[in-house]
Amino acid sequence: MDDADDLKVTDNPAAGRLEIRLGENLAFAEYRLEPDAIVFPHTVVPPEFEGRGVGSRLVRAGLALAEAKGLPIKPTCPFFRAYIAKRPELHERVHPDMRGALTAG
């Protein structure tokens, strides 16, 4: 195990984002609740977090949040979209309007 196992994802609904802190550094995935989905428009992972699976943790937390709310996701963030596109078992979790973007180009 490395110290990435100590990095905890927290939901900050007031800011509309999932966050992971490491010292003064903050990685986050922004989200916006809509009536029929959760939109994930932007993810930021500072260089200090690279190679630790932090971005993947944020995506998995986003998927868990969507599941808890009973909503599909709209992965407009390129990182979210690429993560899900590589995992066909997750495609059904994506809002029907966006599933075509998972296999395009």
N, C-alpha and C positions, 0 to 999 in steps of 0.2 A: 504494500500500500504506500502511496505517496501522500503528500499533504493535500492533494486535490480532494481526497476523501473528507477533509475537514471543511471544504467550501460548501456552504449551505445556501440554497436558493430561498429567498424570501419574497413574498408578494407585497408590493407597495401599491395598493389600489388607489391611493390618493394621487400618486404620480403616474398611475397606469403602466406599471412595469414590474417585471420580475427582476430581482437583483441578486448579485453575488459580490460580497466585499472581501477584499484581501488587503489588510492595512488601510491605507488611504485610497486605494484603487477600487473602482466600481465597474463591474460588467453588468449589462442589463439588456433586457428585451422589452421593448415597448409593446403595449397591447391596448386595444380599444374594444370595448364590448358593444356589439350591435344586437338588434333584436334576434337575428337569425345566425349569428356567428361571432367568433372572436377574431379580430384582425391583428396580425403581428407585422407591423410595418418596418421596424428598425431594430437592429441588434448591435451593441457595441461591446467589444472585448478588447481591453487595453493590452499592449504588448506584454505586460507583466503576467498576464493570464495565459498567454499562448502556449500550446502544447500540453495543456492540463485538462482538456475536455470540457472547458467552461461553456463554450458555445453550445455543445451538445447537451449539457445539463440544463441550460436555459430552454432549449427546444423541448426536452422531455418534460420540464416543469410546465411549459406552455400547453403541451398536449394533456398533461394531468389536469391543469386548470380548466381547459375546455371540456374534458370528460366530466369533471365534477359539476360543471354548469350545464351539462347536457347539450353543448353546442359544437358544431363543426368549426374548423379554423379556416381562416383566409391568410395564407402565408405570403404576404406581399413583400416581406423582407427576403432578399436573395439567399441569405444563409438558411433561414427556416425552409424556404422552398427547396433548396438543394439538398438539405438533410432529409426531408420527407421524400423527395423525388427518388433518392437512392434506396428507399425502403418501401417497396410496393405494398407491404402489409399495413402501412400507414395511410395510403391514398384514400381509403374510405373515410378517414377522419377529416378530410379536407372538404370544404363547401363544394357542392357540385359545380358551381359557376367557375371554380378555379382548378378543377382536376385536370383539364386539358393542358394547363401550363406546366404540369409536372412532367409531361412526356414531350413537350415541344422543345425543339432545338437542342 
